[in-house]
Amino acid sequence: MTSIYRASRLAFILLLPLLPSAVSAEAFPGAAAKAKCEAEWGNDYSMQAYCLSEQRKGFGQVLEMKSNLMPELIGAVEQCERDWTDDFVMQAYCISEQIKAKKSLEQNWDGPPADVVSEIKRKCEADWLDDYVMQAYCTTEQVKAWRTLQ
């Protein structure tokens, strides 16, 4: 072995642990994604290539979001993965929407007293356990209805 080869190999081995964990934790399932894109786009090779590129991007986005995930969102993320098993673009979209909805539930709701908002949130959470998009929708609609009744 040449000394340059040994030095570069040693550098790689030493730097490998410093790579982001998402990169080393899970590899892009290229064969499955390619099969999905082939099935979806038949002999349109340019669309197959675009589809595969988008799936790869979606996969990276999913890994990135999962690496910074609030623990209470784990169930929602798992549901997105079950709902969109072989579609990383849709998984990324679904997870992103769940994160946005979770954050929106933390807003101050104008109008109802705090105890009413707490009651509404408890009901919506019970009805839509790990689905923050639906919890946010439910809460918004319940607050609107409360305002109408005042």
Buried (B, 14 or more C-beta within 10 A) or exposed (E): EEEEEEEEEEEEEEEEEEEEEBEEEEEBBEEEBBEBBBEEBEEEEEEBEEBBEBBBEBBBBBBBBBEEBEEEBEBBBEBBBEEBEEBBBBBBBBBBBBBEBBEBBEEEBEEBEEEBBEBBBEBBBEEBEBBBBBBBBBBBEBBEEBEEEE
